[in-house]
Every structure is written in C-alpha cells, then in structure tokens.
C-alpha cells in the first residue's frame, strides 16, 4: 500500500469527522443477516420482488465497488456470505449519494432499502439509508490475485481469510472437526476437563519443554508437553472417562507436520486397554469424517484414502520385517541390529537398540502408510508410561495410528504399577545424564498418585492438527493453524 493511498484514506476520515459523522460508532442498528436475506429472497423472481416490495437492512464489509456515474454498486460480505448493494442518485437525496462516495473497499456499513433483482439476476439491496460502521484505513489485497505470498498469508491471516476462499474453507473444516470430536467423545460419556498448562514438572511425552518463571513464587515452570499425567491423576480420583482438547508446547523444530505449539486431544478410559483405544480411535475418526466430509472416502494431496471399514493392525516387528527383511527381536541388541540394518542398506545412527528400531521404522515404514494403519507393540525403552506386553517384556502395549504417511494418534495400556513406573523413570534419569534431552523427568507426585491406585486404563492422544490436515486436504500444519509460529521477520 502506498503512503499516498493511506494519506487519502486518512483525509477522508477527517472530512467525515468534520461533517459530524462518527467513523467508529458505538451502535449498529437493527438488521438481518445477509444469509437470512438470501435465504428469504434468492428464489424469488424479479416480478415477485417488485410485487412484495420488501425492505431489509444488512451489515457487512464492502469488498468491491463499481461506479457508473449516478449509480454505484457494492459487494458487501458478512460472515462469508455476500450480497450486492446499489446506490442510485435518482432514488436518494444528494447528501446520501455524496456520502456513499466516501465509502472505500474495506469499510463496514449498514445499508437499508428495498430488495430487488438486476437485469443480470443479481439479488440487490437498494440503499435508501446508509451508515458507516467502521472506516478502513488500509485497502484489502486485490481480490482476483488474492494474497499469494505464503509468509504474508500466515503473518496477516486476517487478510488471507478475507480474500482466499480456500483458507476460509480450511478454518471452517477445522472448527467443525473439533466440534465433531467433542460430540463423539461426549456420546461415549467422556467428561471434558482442564489441566494445567504451567507445570512444575513436565511429562507425558519425550520432548524438550519451554521454560518460564513465576515471579510471585520464584518458581521455574514449564509449558506442558502433554496432558497425560494430570489426566491420569483424575482417573485415580474416580473420574473414569476424561478428555481434554488443548494446546501442547514442545521446544522442537518446525516442519510441515511439526510445530512448537499444537492442538492435542488426550482421553483416558478406566477398565480399558490399548485394544479398546484402537476401537475408540477408529470409531471417532470415522464419525468426524462423516460429519465434516460427508463420508469416509477422502482425497489428501491427490491420494485416495478410505477411512471406512476395519483398519489393519500390524506389529512394529512385522512392519519392519516386511519393509527391510530385518527381524528386530532376533537382532535384540544394538550392535547386531545396527549391523543387520547396514547389511540390508538401511544404516542407522541412533545410539541404542530401541532408538535404532524407531529410526528404522521412521525411515522405511512410516512414509508408506497412506491408508489408516495401527502399528503396535513398541520397545519398552521408547514408552516409559506404557504397560509391558505379557507376551514379551521387551515390548509394551502401545500403538500409533498412521494416516497419509504421518503419525496421527498414540495410545497405551497405561502403566499402573507404581514400582515398575519408578524404575522406568529411573531409567529415563540415566538417559538424561547420558545426554538425552527428551528423557522423561522423575515425577514423585505422580508416583504418589499411582500408589493410591490407578485402575487398568487405556489412554489415547490424537494430533488434532494433523487429522484436520488430512480431512481438509491441507499440505501442512501451518495451513490449519490460524496463527502458526513463524520465524521473526528480518
């Protein structure tokens, strides 16, 4: 925007004030929504509108102006719905027509007048009364070219939403998906709760936290990386089905599927295990897809995905063996697994057997999982909060759900043995001392809660942003987050 254009709009603002017009009035006045006006009159013909001779008042933002001497047309938008407004010098007094010339693209107005239809069949409100509701001092981006610079779109999301219909569609899909998620859980008797964002001990995931300081208590606090340990405290307290949809914060890098701030849903169900959580995840996501997309067959980045039916359940061992020919349990120590992976053309750099398994899976299997697939039975060292498998104590009862080549959900049969849990935390402390920045800290308060008794419990964490990416066919998390984290401008 040029300084000349800004100066011109400020001059208009001052002229309006000098003439006694408040460019930012406190009251709007009675009006109908544009959507309601369109619903009432869209089906009526020219003759029917002339016979009805109805008057309506509408409000909205002027997004386009066309002037033909004594006749002006505006396109006015309210909540995504548009209607045309006409101002005809022949039908209004000189003062109102001159006032209409002071209206710029971007201004908010209230217009009252008769509803009619033009020769091009455009439903229109013929202004006989006009009020300025808010003066815009900067113009909108040119409509036909939109706001195309990616950085500008994310830094000025308000403009992106105004001129890029696709961005608005993704925002609406996101809202509908979260509403559908809540409904699906509440129909299953889950109770929505809130847990602390500022925590004295972070936990529930393998991640580096953001650190802050509470001045009043002279206390170091952490932004939560997960809701898990607080939600399980509530299950100890007798709230048998709880969930939370909220933001988590992890001090990590940024990619198309990673952000330092992101939305998670975590839920916990007493007297359940990870198999029950598979059933829950499948049913809930299928319900969301039907509510949001109208069915279970969707397209993501030109790939057809079917969310209906029963989703495959494959052990991590079998998935890696199929992709690489390596049996991770037969190669049960770090050196032998590393050598086997190198011999098969999949060298790994991870420092332990468990992290090497994870690296091998991430490189060879994860990108291939386009259709929804449950991967089960993870190494115990990767899952300090999950219950050991009764079939093989090297593994835990855990699954991750993969969709479109991404992890969408993570779930456990929750570890409720306080002695085993203490031992796992102690192993994590040793890992931290060895340099693992994402190791889980000791949490004595959580252990105290466990010692009071946690019933057998299934837990599920769902990456809401990633799920919305798939449902909305959005290529990155930044597209579905209204205000994504960005690098500072130079």
Buried (B, 14 or more C-beta within 10 A) or exposed (E): EEEEEEEEBEEBBEEBEEEEBEBEEEEEEEBBBBBEBBEBBEEBEEEEBEEBEBEBBBBBBBBBBEEEEEBBBBBBBBEBBBBBBBBBBEBBEEEBBEBBEBBBBBBBBBBBBBBBBEEEEEBBBBBBEBBBBEBBBEBBBEEEEBBEEEEEBBBBBEBBBBBBEEBBBBBEBBEBBBEBBBBBBEEBEBBEBEBEBEBEBBBBBBBBBBEEEEEEEEEEBBBBBBBBBBBBBBBBEEBBBBBBBBEBBBBEEBEBBBBBBBBBBBBBBBEBBBBBBBEBBBEBBBBBBBBBBEEBEBEBEEEEBEBEEEBEBBBBBBBBBEBBEBBBBEBEEBEEBBEBBEEBEBEBEBBBBBBBBBBBBEBBBBEEBBBBBBBBBBBBBBBBBBBBBEEEEBBBBBBBBBBBBBBBBBBBBBBBEBEBBBEBBEBBBEBBEEEBEBBBEBBEEBBEBBEEEBBBBBBBBBBBBBBBBBBBBBEBBBBBBBEBEEEEEE
